[in-house]
Amino acid sequence: MTKPILILTTLLALNGCAATMQGVAQDSSKAIDSAAEFAHKNRDALNTAATQTGELIKRGGNLIGKGIEATGEILQDMTE
């Protein structure tokens, strides 16, 4: 008697897991579709943001380079 109940319980639990995974897959698919739609509708804004981000990264890199150069000069002066 306990064996059929155990099998039924296991089947119900597996069915619940399968339903959860199917829901996750559907939600992920909807999120991907929404992101793709947003990207297509806002292509110009995304391109502008990417360009601005690239410029900011270049500026940050230049500042880091200048800081390293200044630090190197200070260390050279200290060791002379």
All heavy atoms as TSV, in Angstrom:
chain	resi	resn	atom	element	x	y	z
A	1	MET	N	N	0.818	-1.201	0.000
A	1	MET	CA	C	0.000	0.000	0.000
A	1	MET	C	C	0.860	1.262	0.000
A	1	MET	O	O	0.516	2.235	-0.634
A	1	MET	CB	C	-0.920	-0.037	1.232
A	1	MET	CG	C	-1.835	1.141	1.339
A	1	MET	SD	S	-3.103	1.032	0.089
A	1	MET	CE	C	-4.023	2.465	0.429
A	2	THR	N	N	1.969	1.250	0.719
A	2	THR	CA	C	2.806	2.445	0.788
A	2	THR	C	C	3.569	2.674	-0.516
A	2	THR	O	O	3.892	3.810	-0.841
A	2	THR	CB	C	3.813	2.356	1.942
A	2	THR	OG1	O	4.613	1.209	1.764
A	2	THR	CG2	C	3.116	2.311	3.277
A	3	LYS	N	N	3.848	1.582	-1.249
A	3	LYS	CA	C	4.595	1.732	-2.498
A	3	LYS	C	C	3.806	2.539	-3.534
A	3	LYS	O	O	4.351	3.467	-4.121
A	3	LYS	CB	C	4.975	0.356	-3.045
A	3	LYS	CG	C	5.943	0.405	-4.182
A	3	LYS	CD	C	6.413	-0.984	-4.562
A	3	LYS	CE	C	7.464	-0.914	-5.629
A	3	LYS	NZ	N	7.978	-2.234	-5.984
A	4	PRO	N	N	2.502	2.268	-3.769
A	4	PRO	CA	C	1.750	3.092	-4.719
A	4	PRO	C	C	1.622	4.554	-4.275
A	4	PRO	O	O	1.687	5.469	-5.107
A	4	PRO	CB	C	0.372	2.428	-4.784
A	4	PRO	CG	C	0.591	1.031	-4.328
A	4	PRO	CD	C	1.733	1.100	-3.351
A	5	ILE	N	N	1.507	4.776	-2.973
A	5	ILE	CA	C	1.421	6.156	-2.471
A	5	ILE	C	C	2.741	6.872	-2.696
A	5	ILE	O	O	2.771	8.045	-3.105
A	5	ILE	CB	C	1.016	6.158	-0.971
A	5	ILE	CG1	C	-0.411	5.657	-0.819
A	5	ILE	CG2	C	1.170	7.553	-0.380
A	5	ILE	CD1	C	-0.861	5.483	0.609
A	6	LEU	N	N	3.846	6.172	-2.463
A	6	LEU	CA	C	5.174	6.750	-2.690
A	6	LEU	C	C	5.368	7.086	-4.169
A	6	LEU	O	O	5.872	8.158	-4.514
A	6	LEU	CB	C	6.251	5.785	-2.195
A	6	LEU	CG	C	7.690	6.269	-2.310
A	6	LEU	CD1	C	7.898	7.533	-1.484
A	6	LEU	CD2	C	8.648	5.187	-1.865
A	7	ILE	N	N	4.947	6.180	-5.043
A	7	ILE	CA	C	5.069	6.420	-6.488
A	7	ILE	C	C	4.203	7.605	-6.897
A	7	ILE	O	O	4.635	8.483	-7.650
A	7	ILE	CB	C	4.696	5.150	-7.286
A	7	ILE	CG1	C	5.758	4.070	-7.051
A	7	ILE	CG2	C	4.552	5.459	-8.774
A	7	ILE	CD1	C	5.409	2.720	-7.637
A	8	LEU	N	N	2.971	7.664	-6.389
A	8	LEU	CA	C	2.070	8.771	-6.713
A	8	LEU	C	C	2.632	10.102	-6.214
A	8	LEU	O	O	2.625	11.105	-6.936
A	8	LEU	CB	C	0.687	8.523	-6.102
A	8	LEU	CG	C	-0.354	9.618	-6.333
A	8	LEU	CD1	C	-0.620	9.784	-7.830
A	8	LEU	CD2	C	-1.623	9.306	-5.596
A	9	THR	N	N	3.169	10.111	-5.028
A	9	THR	CA	C	3.765	11.318	-4.464
A	9	THR	C	C	4.965	11.769	-5.296
A	9	THR	O	O	5.130	12.966	-5.581
A	9	THR	CB	C	4.203	11.072	-3.005
A	9	THR	OG1	O	3.085	10.603	-2.266
A	9	THR	CG2	C	4.742	12.327	-2.369
A	10	THR	N	N	5.784	10.810	-5.708
A	10	THR	CA	C	6.948	11.125	-6.530
A	10	THR	C	C	6.517	11.699	-7.874
A	10	THR	O	O	7.090	12.689	-8.356
A	10	THR	CB	C	7.806	9.862	-6.746
A	10	THR	OG1	O	8.176	9.341	-5.473
A	10	THR	CG2	C	9.046	10.174	-7.561
A	11	LEU	N	N	5.509	11.100	-8.492
A	11	LEU	CA	C	5.003	11.597	-9.775
A	11	LEU	C	C	4.435	13.012	-9.648
A	11	LEU	O	O	4.665	13.856	-10.515
A	11	LEU	CB	C	3.944	10.646	-10.348
A	11	LEU	CG	C	4.464	9.310	-10.874
A	11	LEU	CD1	C	3.311	8.411	-11.278
A	11	LEU	CD2	C	5.399	9.537	-12.044
A	12	LEU	N	N	3.715	13.272	-8.590
A	12	LEU	CA	C	3.164	14.614	-8.373
A	12	LEU	C	C	4.276	15.639	-8.172
A	12	LEU	O	O	4.208	16.757	-8.692
A	12	LEU	CB	C	2.211	14.608	-7.182
A	12	LEU	CG	C	0.875	13.889	-7.400
A	12	LEU	CD1	C	0.092	13.827	-6.096
A	12	LEU	CD2	C	0.063	14.566	-8.486
A	13	ALA	N	N	5.305	15.244	-7.424
A	13	ALA	CA	C	6.420	16.163	-7.196
A	13	ALA	C	C	7.163	16.445	-8.497
A	13	ALA	O	O	7.519	17.598	-8.796
A	13	ALA	CB	C	7.380	15.576	-6.162
A	14	LEU	N	N	7.405	15.403	-9.295
A	14	LEU	CA	C	8.078	15.600	-10.583
A	14	LEU	C	C	7.239	16.445	-11.531
A	14	LEU	O	O	7.768	17.269	-12.275
A	14	LEU	CB	C	8.412	14.241	-11.213
A	14	LEU	CG	C	9.513	13.454	-10.527
A	14	LEU	CD1	C	9.640	12.074	-11.162
A	14	LEU	CD2	C	10.831	14.193	-10.604
A	15	ASN	N	N	5.950	16.248	-11.505
A	15	ASN	CA	C	5.056	17.043	-12.342
A	15	ASN	C	C	5.112	18.512	-11.927
A	15	ASN	O	O	5.136	19.408	-12.771
A	15	ASN	CB	C	3.631	16.507	-12.245
A	15	ASN	CG	C	2.697	17.168	-13.235
A	15	ASN	OD1	O	3.141	17.601	-14.286
A	15	ASN	ND2	N	1.430	17.242	-12.901
A	16	GLY	N	N	5.164	18.761	-10.634
A	16	GLY	CA	C	5.293	20.142	-10.140
A	16	GLY	C	C	6.599	20.772	-10.583
A	16	GLY	O	O	6.641	21.936	-10.992
A	17	CYS	N	N	7.686	20.008	-10.531
A	17	CYS	CA	C	8.986	20.521	-10.988
A	17	CYS	C	C	8.952	20.832	-12.473
A	17	CYS	O	O	9.474	21.856	-12.923
A	17	CYS	CB	C	10.091	19.517	-10.694
A	17	CYS	SG	S	10.455	19.325	-8.945
A	18	ALA	N	N	8.348	19.945	-13.247
A	18	ALA	CA	C	8.269	20.151	-14.695
A	18	ALA	C	C	7.447	21.394	-15.012
A	18	ALA	O	O	7.814	22.186	-15.888
A	18	ALA	CB	C	7.672	18.927	-15.371
A	19	ALA	N	N	6.349	21.579	-14.298
A	19	ALA	CA	C	5.513	22.759	-14.528
A	19	ALA	C	C	6.272	24.030	-14.167
A	19	ALA	O	O	6.178	25.043	-14.871
A	19	ALA	CB	C	4.224	22.654	-13.710
A	20	THR	N	N	7.048	23.987	-13.093
A	20	THR	CA	C	7.844	25.151	-12.683
A	20	THR	C	C	8.888	25.478	-13.741
A	20	THR	O	O	9.070	26.639	-14.116
A	20	THR	CB	C	8.524	24.882	-11.333
A	20	THR	OG1	O	7.514	24.627	-10.361
A	20	THR	CG2	C	9.359	26.059	-10.895
A	21	MET	N	N	9.574	24.463	-14.235
A	21	MET	CA	C	10.595	24.691	-15.264
A	21	MET	C	C	9.974	25.232	-16.546
A	21	MET	O	O	10.551	26.080	-17.218
A	21	MET	CB	C	11.359	23.390	-15.547
A	21	MET	CG	C	12.265	22.977	-14.406
A	21	MET	SD	S	13.439	24.255	-13.903
A	21	MET	CE	C	14.426	24.399	-15.371
A	22	GLN	N	N	8.789	24.744	-16.889
A	22	GLN	CA	C	8.107	25.251	-18.079
A	22	GLN	C	C	7.754	26.720	-17.885
A	22	GLN	O	O	7.904	27.532	-18.799
A	22	GLN	CB	C	6.846	24.434	-18.359
A	22	GLN	CG	C	6.121	24.853	-19.635
A	22	GLN	CD	C	4.881	24.017	-19.883
A	22	GLN	OE1	O	4.460	23.244	-19.036
A	22	GLN	NE2	N	4.296	24.185	-21.038
A	23	GLY	N	N	7.311	27.094	-16.694
A	23	GLY	CA	C	6.999	28.489	-16.399
A	23	GLY	C	C	8.233	29.369	-16.478
A	23	GLY	O	O	8.190	30.479	-17.017
A	24	VAL	N	N	9.343	28.870	-15.968
A	24	VAL	CA	C	10.599	29.616	-16.030
A	24	VAL	C	C	11.013	29.828	-17.483
A	24	VAL	O	O	11.426	30.921	-17.882
A	24	VAL	CB	C	11.710	28.880	-15.248
A	24	VAL	CG1	C	13.075	29.468	-15.534
A	24	VAL	CG2	C	11.411	28.922	-13.757
A	25	ALA	N	N	10.890	28.785	-18.295
A	25	ALA	CA	C	11.261	28.890	-19.705
A	25	ALA	C	C	10.364	29.896	-20.428
A	25	ALA	O	O	10.842	30.702	-21.243
A	25	ALA	CB	C	11.170	27.520	-20.370
A	26	GLN	N	N	9.091	29.887	-20.132
A	26	GLN	CA	C	8.171	30.835	-20.770
A	26	GLN	C	C	8.475	32.264	-20.337
A	26	GLN	O	O	8.483	33.177	-21.163
A	26	GLN	CB	C	6.721	30.479	-20.429
A	26	GLN	CG	C	6.225	29.234	-21.127
A	26	GLN	CD	C	4.837	28.817	-20.664
A	26	GLN	OE1	O	4.320	29.331	-19.668
A	26	GLN	NE2	N	4.243	27.875	-21.365
A	27	ASP	N	N	8.730	32.471	-19.051
A	27	ASP	CA	C	9.064	33.812	-18.556
A	27	ASP	C	C	10.359	34.317	-19.176
A	27	ASP	O	O	10.469	35.485	-19.558
A	27	ASP	CB	C	9.180	33.813	-17.028
A	27	ASP	CG	C	7.839	33.617	-16.342
A	27	ASP	OD1	O	6.800	33.738	-17.018
A	27	ASP	OD2	O	7.843	33.330	-15.127
A	28	SER	N	N	11.337	33.446	-19.293
A	28	SER	CA	C	12.619	33.839	-19.903
A	28	SER	C	C	12.425	34.206	-21.365
A	28	SER	O	O	12.999	35.180	-21.853
A	28	SER	CB	C	13.631	32.696	-19.794
A	28	SER	OG	O	13.902	32.429	-18.446
A	29	SER	N	N	11.620	33.439	-22.054
A	29	SER	CA	C	11.352	33.719	-23.460
A	29	SER	C	C	10.677	35.073	-23.627
A	29	SER	O	O	11.028	35.855	-24.513
A	29	SER	CB	C	10.475	32.612	-24.045
A	29	SER	OG	O	10.136	32.903	-25.381
A	30	LYS	N	N	9.709	35.367	-22.756
A	30	LYS	CA	C	9.028	36.663	-22.816
A	30	LYS	C	C	10.003	37.808	-22.525
A	30	LYS	O	O	9.949	38.853	-23.169
A	30	LYS	CB	C	7.868	36.701	-21.819
A	30	LYS	CG	C	6.689	35.862	-22.218
A	30	LYS	CD	C	5.601	35.890	-21.158
A	30	LYS	CE	C	4.486	34.934	-21.469
A	30	LYS	NZ	N	3.475	34.871	-20.402
A	31	ALA	N	N	10.899	37.607	-21.551
A	31	ALA	CA	C	11.868	38.651	-21.209
A	31	ALA	C	C	12.818	38.905	-22.374
A	31	ALA	O	O	13.148	40.060	-22.676
A	31	ALA	CB	C	12.657	38.249	-19.959
A	32	ILE	N	N	13.250	37.847	-23.040
A	32	ILE	CA	C	14.144	38.005	-24.192
A	32	ILE	C	C	13.434	38.729	-25.324
A	32	ILE	O	O	13.996	39.627	-25.959
A	32	ILE	CB	C	14.677	36.630	-24.653
A	32	ILE	CG1	C	15.646	36.087	-23.598
A	32	ILE	CG2	C	15.350	36.713	-26.012
A	32	ILE	CD1	C	16.034	34.648	-23.810
A	33	ASP	N	N	12.187	38.360	-25.564
A	33	ASP	CA	C	11.414	39.033	-26.612
A	33	ASP	C	C	11.222	40.514	-26.291
A	33	ASP	O	O	11.343	41.370	-27.167
A	33	ASP	CB	C	10.047	38.365	-26.795
A	33	ASP	CG	C	10.154	36.980	-27.425
A	33	ASP	OD1	O	11.215	36.678	-28.018
A	33	ASP	OD2	O	9.181	36.207	-27.318
A	34	SER	N	N	10.951	40.823	-25.033
A	34	SER	CA	C	10.772	42.218	-24.625
A	34	SER	C	C	12.070	43.009	-24.795
A	34	SER	O	O	12.052	44.155	-25.258
A	34	SER	CB	C	10.321	42.296	-23.171
A	34	SER	OG	O	9.047	41.722	-23.010
A	35	ALA	N	N	13.182	42.403	-24.424
A	35	ALA	CA	C	14.472	43.082	-24.565
A	35	ALA	C	C	14.802	43.317	-26.034
A	35	ALA	O	O	15.291	44.390	-26.405
A	35	ALA	CB	C	15.573	42.260	-23.905
A	36	ALA	N	N	14.521	42.334	-26.874
A	36	ALA	CA	C	14.787	42.488	-28.310
A	36	ALA	C	C	13.903	43.583	-28.904
A	36	ALA	O	O	14.368	44.410	-29.697
A	36	ALA	CB	C	14.549	41.166	-29.030
A	37	GLU	N	N	12.645	43.614	-28.498
A	37	GLU	CA	C	11.721	44.646	-28.988
A	37	GLU	C	C	12.188	46.032	-28.543
A	37	GLU	O	O	12.184	46.989	-29.331
A	37	GLU	CB	C	10.311	44.365	-28.459
A	37	GLU	CG	C	9.272	45.328	-28.963
A	37	GLU	CD	C	7.884	45.008	-28.419
A	37	GLU	OE1	O	7.657	43.871	-27.967
A	37	GLU	OE2	O	7.036	45.912	-28.453
A	38	PHE	N	N	12.608	46.160	-27.292
A	38	PHE	CA	C	13.114	47.439	-26.785
A	38	PHE	C	C	14.337	47.882	-27.572
A	38	PHE	O	O	14.472	49.041	-27.930
A	38	PHE	CB	C	13.464	47.305	-25.293
A	38	PHE	CG	C	14.064	48.552	-24.716
A	38	PHE	CD1	C	13.257	49.587	-24.299
A	38	PHE	CD2	C	15.441	48.687	-24.599
A	38	PHE	CE1	C	13.807	50.746	-23.768
A	38	PHE	CE2	C	16.004	49.827	-24.078
A	38	PHE	CZ	C	15.180	50.867	-23.652
A	39	ALA	N	N	15.235	46.933	-27.833
A	39	ALA	CA	C	16.463	47.270	-28.567
A	39	ALA	C	C	16.138	47.750	-29.982
A	39	ALA	O	O	16.751	48.696	-30.472
A	39	ALA	CB	C	17.395	46.064	-28.609
A	40	HIS	N	N	15.188	47.105	-30.615
A	40	HIS	CA	C	14.822	47.518	-31.975
A	40	HIS	C	C	14.145	48.886	-31.990
A	40	HIS	O	O	14.401	49.700	-32.873
A	40	HIS	CB	C	13.903	46.482	-32.624
A	40	HIS	CG	C	14.605	45.226	-33.031
A	40	HIS	ND1	N	15.615	45.194	-33.958
A	40	HIS	CD2	C	14.449	43.946	-32.610
A	40	HIS	CE1	C	16.044	43.955	-34.110
A	40	HIS	NE2	N	15.364	43.178	-33.285
A	41	LYS	N	N	13.311	49.147	-30.998
A	41	LYS	CA	C	12.595	50.430	-30.954
A	41	LYS	C	C	13.503	51.590	-30.554
A	41	LYS	O	O	13.276	52.722	-30.940
A	41	LYS	CB	C	11.431	50.350	-29.967
A	41	LYS	CG	C	10.261	49.544	-30.473
A	41	LYS	CD	C	9.129	49.558	-29.470
A	41	LYS	CE	C	7.938	48.791	-29.965
A	41	LYS	NZ	N	6.839	48.771	-28.990
A	42	ASN	N	N	14.535	51.301	-29.769
A	42	ASN	CA	C	15.387	52.353	-29.210
A	42	ASN	C	C	16.830	52.237	-29.690
A	42	ASN	O	O	17.764	52.531	-28.945
A	42	ASN	CB	C	15.337	52.297	-27.676
A	42	ASN	CG	C	13.944	52.532	-27.167
A	42	ASN	OD1	O	13.387	53.601	-27.369
A	42	ASN	ND2	N	13.360	51.531	-26.538
A	43	ARG	N	N	16.991	51.832	-30.928
A	43	ARG	CA	C	18.335	51.597	-31.461
A	43	ARG	C	C	19.204	52.853	-31.410
A	43	ARG	O	O	20.366	52.809	-31.029
A	43	ARG	CB	C	18.230	51.085	-32.890
A	43	ARG	CG	C	19.555	50.708	-33.491
A	43	ARG	CD	C	19.340	50.018	-34.785
A	43	ARG	NE	N	18.564	48.814	-34.508
A	43	ARG	CZ	C	18.599	47.728	-35.244
A	43	ARG	NH1	N	19.347	47.682	-36.292
A	43	ARG	NH2	N	17.879	46.691	-34.922
A	44	ASP	N	N	18.640	53.993	-31.788
A	44	ASP	CA	C	19.423	55.233	-31.800
A	44	ASP	C	C	19.886	55.622	-30.393
A	44	ASP	O	O	21.034	56.014	-30.189
A	44	ASP	CB	C	18.623	56.375	-32.421
A	44	ASP	CG	C	18.371	56.159	-33.909
A	44	ASP	OD1	O	19.167	55.414	-34.545
A	44	ASP	OD2	O	17.392	56.712	-34.434
A	45	ALA	N	N	18.979	55.511	-29.427
A	45	ALA	CA	C	19.334	55.855	-28.051
A	45	ALA	C	C	20.414	54.911	-27.515
A	45	ALA	O	O	21.343	55.342	-26.827
A	45	ALA	CB	C	18.101	55.791	-27.156
A	46	LEU	N	N	20.312	53.628	-27.848
A	46	LEU	CA	C	21.318	52.668	-27.396
A	46	LEU	C	C	22.674	52.935	-28.047
A	46	LEU	O	O	23.713	52.832	-27.389
A	46	LEU	CB	C	20.862	51.237	-27.695
A	46	LEU	CG	C	19.655	50.751	-26.888
A	46	LEU	CD1	C	19.181	49.405	-27.404
A	46	LEU	CD2	C	19.985	50.667	-25.422
A	47	ASN	N	N	22.666	53.300	-29.330
A	47	ASN	CA	C	23.919	53.623	-30.004
A	47	ASN	C	C	24.570	54.860	-29.390
A	47	ASN	O	O	25.783	54.912	-29.204
A	47	ASN	CB	C	23.696	53.825	-31.502
A	47	ASN	CG	C	23.473	52.520	-32.227
A	47	ASN	OD1	O	23.879	51.471	-31.767
A	47	ASN	ND2	N	22.822	52.595	-33.371
A	48	THR	N	N	23.744	55.861	-29.076
A	48	THR	CA	C	24.258	57.078	-28.449
A	48	THR	C	C	24.860	56.752	-27.080
A	48	THR	O	O	25.960	57.216	-26.744
A	48	THR	CB	C	23.133	58.117	-28.291
A	48	THR	OG1	O	22.609	58.411	-29.587
A	48	THR	CG2	C	23.627	59.382	-27.643
A	49	ALA	N	N	24.162	55.950	-26.308
A	49	ALA	CA	C	24.665	55.576	-24.980
A	49	ALA	C	C	25.967	54.789	-25.098
A	49	ALA	O	O	26.901	54.999	-24.318
A	49	ALA	CB	C	23.617	54.751	-24.240
A	50	ALA	N	N	26.055	53.908	-26.078
A	50	ALA	CA	C	27.282	53.128	-26.263
A	50	ALA	C	C	28.449	54.035	-26.645
A	50	ALA	O	O	29.568	53.865	-26.150
A	50	ALA	CB	C	27.065	52.060	-27.335
A	51	THR	N	N	28.182	55.010	-27.507
A	51	THR	CA	C	29.231	55.949	-27.909
A	51	THR	C	C	29.707	56.764	-26.713
A	51	THR	O	O	30.913	56.937	-26.494
A	51	THR	CB	C	28.703	56.883	-29.015
A	51	THR	OG1	O	28.295	56.085	-30.125
A	51	THR	CG2	C	29.766	57.862	-29.464
A	52	GLN	N	N	28.769	57.269	-25.925
A	52	GLN	CA	C	29.123	58.051	-24.740
A	52	GLN	C	C	29.903	57.204	-23.741
A	52	GLN	O	O	30.864	57.684	-23.128
A	52	GLN	CB	C	27.866	58.621	-24.092
A	52	GLN	CG	C	27.198	59.692	-24.926
A	52	GLN	CD	C	25.860	60.120	-24.359
A	52	GLN	OE1	O	25.315	59.482	-23.466
A	52	GLN	NE2	N	25.315	61.207	-24.898
A	53	THR	N	N	29.502	55.961	-23.585
A	53	THR	CA	C	30.210	55.075	-22.662
A	53	THR	C	C	31.643	54.856	-23.127
A	53	THR	O	O	32.581	54.889	-22.320
A	53	THR	CB	C	29.474	53.723	-22.548
A	53	THR	OG1	O	28.147	53.965	-22.096
A	53	THR	CG2	C	30.183	52.786	-21.588
A	54	GLY	N	N	31.811	54.648	-24.438
A	54	GLY	CA	C	33.155	54.471	-24.973
A	54	GLY	C	C	34.032	55.686	-24.731
A	54	GLY	O	O	35.210	55.563	-24.371
A	55	GLU	N	N	33.450	56.875	-24.913
A	55	GLU	CA	C	34.212	58.105	-24.674
A	55	GLU	C	C	34.591	58.235	-23.199
A	55	GLU	O	O	35.709	58.646	-22.866
A	55	GLU	CB	C	33.397	59.314	-25.126
A	55	GLU	CG	C	33.236	59.394	-26.637
A	55	GLU	CD	C	32.266	60.498	-27.075
A	55	GLU	OE1	O	31.823	61.279	-26.216
A	55	GLU	OE2	O	31.989	60.548	-28.272
A	56	LEU	N	N	33.676	57.888	-22.312
A	56	LEU	CA	C	33.973	57.964	-20.875
A	56	LEU	C	C	35.074	56.977	-20.489
A	56	LEU	O	O	35.936	57.291	-19.659
A	56	LEU	CB	C	32.708	57.688	-20.058
A	56	LEU	CG	C	31.651	58.788	-20.098
A	56	LEU	CD1	C	30.384	58.332	-19.387
A	56	LEU	CD2	C	32.183	60.063	-19.466
A	57	ILE	N	N	35.063	55.808	-21.099
A	57	ILE	CA	C	36.107	54.828	-20.805
A	57	ILE	C	C	37.463	55.344	-21.276
A	57	ILE	O	O	38.474	55.194	-20.583
A	57	ILE	CB	C	35.760	53.467	-21.454
A	57	ILE	CG1	C	34.572	52.845	-20.718
A	57	ILE	CG2	C	36.957	52.518	-21.448
A	57	ILE	CD1	C	34.011	51.615	-21.380
A	58	LYS	N	N	37.492	55.983	-22.445
A	58	LYS	CA	C	38.746	56.555	-22.944
A	58	LYS	C	C	39.257	57.634	-22.000
A	58	LYS	O	O	40.447	57.681	-21.670
A	58	LYS	CB	C	38.547	57.158	-24.337
A	58	LYS	CG	C	38.411	56.144	-25.438
A	58	LYS	CD	C	38.200	56.852	-26.767
A	58	LYS	CE	C	37.872	55.883	-27.866
A	58	LYS	NZ	N	37.546	56.553	-29.132
A	59	ARG	N	N	38.361	58.515	-21.553
A	59	ARG	CA	C	38.769	59.575	-20.624
A	59	ARG	C	C	39.296	58.991	-19.327
A	59	ARG	O	O	40.307	59.455	-18.778
A	59	ARG	CB	C	37.588	60.503	-20.329
A	59	ARG	CG	C	37.209	61.384	-21.481
A	59	ARG	CD	C	36.098	62.319	-21.064
A	59	ARG	NE	N	35.427	62.874	-22.224
A	59	ARG	CZ	C	34.260	63.489	-22.199
A	59	ARG	NH1	N	33.608	63.619	-21.050
A	59	ARG	NH2	N	33.724	63.967	-23.294
A	60	GLY	N	N	38.591	57.984	-18.816
A	60	GLY	CA	C	39.036	57.345	-17.571
A	60	GLY	C	C	40.400	56.707	-17.750
A	60	GLY	O	O	41.267	56.802	-16.873
A	61	GLY	N	N	40.613	56.069	-18.891
A	61	GLY	CA	C	41.916	55.459	-19.165
A	61	GLY	C	C	43.013	56.495	-19.253
A	61	GLY	O	O	44.124	56.289	-18.753
A	62	ASN	N	N	42.703	57.636	-19.873
A	62	ASN	CA	C	43.693	58.718	-19.962
A	62	ASN	C	C	44.038	59.260	-18.580
A	62	ASN	O	O	45.209	59.532	-18.286
A	62	ASN	CB	C	43.178	59.851	-20.854
A	62	ASN	CG	C	43.155	59.471	-22.317
A	62	ASN	OD1	O	43.864	58.566	-22.738
A	62	ASN	ND2	N	42.331	60.148	-23.098
A	63	LEU	N	N	43.031	59.415	-17.735
A	63	LEU	CA	C	43.286	59.910	-16.376
A	63	LEU	C	C	44.139	58.923	-15.576
A	63	LEU	O	O	45.044	59.326	-14.850
A	63	LEU	CB	C	41.968	60.177	-15.648
A	63	LEU	CG	C	41.176	61.392	-16.136
A	63	LEU	CD1	C	39.825	61.462	-15.438
A	63	LEU	CD2	C	41.966	62.671	-15.887
A	64	ILE	N	N	43.851	57.643	-15.741
A	64	ILE	CA	C	44.647	56.631	-15.043
A	64	ILE	C	C	46.088	56.679	-15.537
A	64	ILE	O	O	47.037	56.625	-14.747
A	64	ILE	CB	C	44.035	55.232	-15.238
A	64	ILE	CG1	C	42.706	55.141	-14.475
A	64	ILE	CG2	C	45.000	54.134	-14.781
A	64	ILE	CD1	C	41.904	53.904	-14.776
A	65	GLY	N	N	46.258	56.811	-16.848
A	65	GLY	CA	C	47.604	56.903	-17.415
A	65	GLY	C	C	48.363	58.108	-16.892
A	65	GLY	O	O	49.551	58.009	-16.539
A	66	LYS	N	N	47.689	59.250	-16.810
A	66	LYS	CA	C	48.339	60.456	-16.282
A	66	LYS	C	C	48.698	60.273	-14.809
A	66	LYS	O	O	49.759	60.732	-14.357
A	66	LYS	CB	C	47.423	61.668	-16.462
A	66	LYS	CG	C	47.295	62.097	-17.915
A	66	LYS	CD	C	46.339	63.267	-18.054
A	66	LYS	CE	C	46.163	63.665	-19.514
A	66	LYS	NZ	N	45.205	64.760	-19.677
A	67	GLY	N	N	47.817	59.619	-14.058
A	67	GLY	CA	C	48.100	59.365	-12.642
A	67	GLY	C	C	49.295	58.457	-12.459
A	67	GLY	O	O	50.144	58.690	-11.598
A	68	ILE	N	N	49.397	57.439	-13.294
A	68	ILE	CA	C	50.545	56.530	-13.210
A	68	ILE	C	C	51.822	57.264	-13.596
A	68	ILE	O	O	52.877	57.088	-12.960
A	68	ILE	CB	C	50.310	55.296	-14.109
A	68	ILE	CG1	C	49.199	54.429	-13.517
A	68	ILE	CG2	C	51.591	54.485	-14.292
A	68	ILE	CD1	C	48.750	53.301	-14.414
A	69	GLU	N	N	51.730	58.088	-14.616
A	69	GLU	CA	C	52.903	58.856	-15.045
A	69	GLU	C	C	53.377	59.793	-13.931
A	69	GLU	O	O	54.574	59.871	-13.625
A	69	GLU	CB	C	52.559	59.665	-16.293
A	69	GLU	CG	C	53.717	60.451	-16.867
A	69	GLU	CD	C	53.323	61.232	-18.119
A	69	GLU	OE1	O	52.233	60.994	-18.658
A	69	GLU	OE2	O	54.125	62.094	-18.524
A	70	ALA	N	N	52.426	60.498	-13.294
A	70	ALA	CA	C	52.787	61.417	-12.211
A	70	ALA	C	C	53.396	60.657	-11.042
A	70	ALA	O	O	54.388	61.099	-10.440
A	70	ALA	CB	C	51.557	62.203	-11.758
A	71	THR	N	N	52.835	59.508	-10.721
A	71	THR	CA	C	53.373	58.695	-9.627
A	71	THR	C	C	54.785	58.237	-9.956
A	71	THR	O	O	55.679	58.264	-9.092
A	71	THR	CB	C	52.462	57.473	-9.378
A	71	THR	OG1	O	51.146	57.933	-9.093
A	71	THR	CG2	C	52.967	56.630	-8.221
A	72	GLY	N	N	55.002	57.827	-11.200
A	72	GLY	CA	C	56.338	57.410	-11.617
A	72	GLY	C	C	57.350	58.535	-11.497
A	72	GLY	O	O	58.485	58.320	-11.041
A	73	GLU	N	N	56.943	59.757	-11.876
A	73	GLU	CA	C	57.844	60.905	-11.775
A	73	GLU	C	C	58.185	61.197	-10.315
A	73	GLU	O	O	59.332	61.497	-9.973
A	73	GLU	CB	C	57.221	62.114	-12.447
A	73	GLU	CG	C	57.143	62.007	-13.956
A	73	GLU	CD	C	56.397	63.152	-14.607
A	73	GLU	OE1	O	55.921	64.065	-13.885
A	73	GLU	OE2	O	56.253	63.116	-15.841
A	74	ILE	N	N	57.194	61.108	-9.440
A	74	ILE	CA	C	57.425	61.341	-8.012
A	74	ILE	C	C	58.394	60.315	-7.454
A	74	ILE	O	O	59.326	60.640	-6.706
A	74	ILE	CB	C	56.095	61.362	-7.231
A	74	ILE	CG1	C	55.260	62.581	-7.621
A	74	ILE	CG2	C	56.331	61.307	-5.735
A	74	ILE	CD1	C	53.845	62.566	-7.095
A	75	LEU	N	N	58.183	59.056	-7.837
A	75	LEU	CA	C	59.084	58.004	-7.348
A	75	LEU	C	C	60.497	58.194	-7.868
A	75	LEU	O	O	61.471	57.959	-7.136
A	75	LEU	CB	C	58.543	56.625	-7.750
A	75	LEU	CG	C	57.277	56.170	-7.029
A	75	LEU	CD1	C	56.749	54.880	-7.628
A	75	LEU	CD2	C	57.532	55.991	-5.540
A	76	GLN	N	N	60.640	58.630	-9.107
A	76	GLN	CA	C	61.972	58.898	-9.653
A	76	GLN	C	C	62.662	60.039	-8.897
A	76	GLN	O	O	63.844	59.959	-8.580
A	76	GLN	CB	C	61.901	59.249	-11.139
A	76	GLN	CG	C	61.704	58.060	-12.030
A	76	GLN	CD	C	61.642	58.443	-13.507
A	76	GLN	OE1	O	61.480	59.621	-13.839
A	76	GLN	NE2	N	61.768	57.470	-14.375
A	77	ASP	N	N	61.871	61.083	-8.607
A	77	ASP	CA	C	62.434	62.216	-7.856
A	77	ASP	C	C	62.871	61.783	-6.460
A	77	ASP	O	O	63.894	62.238	-5.939
A	77	ASP	CB	C	61.426	63.357	-7.747
A	77	ASP	CG	C	61.182	64.044	-9.087
A	77	ASP	OD1	O	62.002	63.861	-10.009
A	77	ASP	OD2	O	60.152	64.744	-9.200
A	78	MET	N	N	62.108	60.881	-5.847
A	78	MET	CA	C	62.436	60.427	-4.499
A	78	MET	C	C	63.703	59.569	-4.495
A	78	MET	O	O	64.440	59.569	-3.498
A	78	MET	CB	C	61.265	59.622	-3.922
A	78	MET	CG	C	60.055	60.450	-3.582
A	78	MET	SD	S	58.601	59.485	-3.118
A	78	MET	CE	C	59.216	58.505	-1.784
A	79	THR	N	N	63.958	58.842	-5.559
A	79	THR	CA	C	65.100	57.937	-5.569
A	79	THR	C	C	66.391	58.609	-6.022
A	79	THR	O	O	67.456	58.019	-5.957
A	79	THR	CB	C	64.823	56.721	-6.475
A	79	THR	OG1	O	64.516	57.176	-7.793
A	79	THR	CG2	C	63.694	55.898	-5.913
A	80	GLU	N	N	66.306	59.831	-6.490
A	80	GLU	CA	C	67.534	60.539	-6.963
A	80	GLU	C	C	68.317	61.113	-5.823
A	80	GLU	O	O	67.974	61.376	-4.756
A	80	GLU	CB	C	67.158	61.645	-7.950
A	80	GLU	CG	C	66.690	61.091	-9.260
A	80	GLU	CD	C	66.306	62.203	-10.232
A	80	GLU	OE1	O	66.258	63.380	-9.854
A	80	GLU	OE2	O	66.041	61.862	-11.383
